[in-house]
């Protein structure tokens, strides 16, 4: 086993990194436990389901951080917030799209 240190900036990043590593280990075990001829299918189902949940949690954390920053600076116009939420909702319905800033 190769030991490697990863620097994180805060406790939220540490939690996300821990979750990603745990997910990978579960993925490896899922593939190992899958019956012959089902490895790819079982691993892919697990990766998509758990990967989406991990990304959703990461997105939720980032959005919450942004909301807290906005609150510190003062409220932004409701229209801007509504447009951002609509954009996020549209992206969640179309996983192939990516926001380009």
Secondary structure, DSSP 8 states (H G I E B T S, - for coil): --------SSHHHHHHHHHHHHHHHHHHHHHHHS-TT-HHHHHHHHHHHHHHHHHHHHHHHHHHHHHHHHHHH----HHHHHHHHHHHHHHHH-TT-----
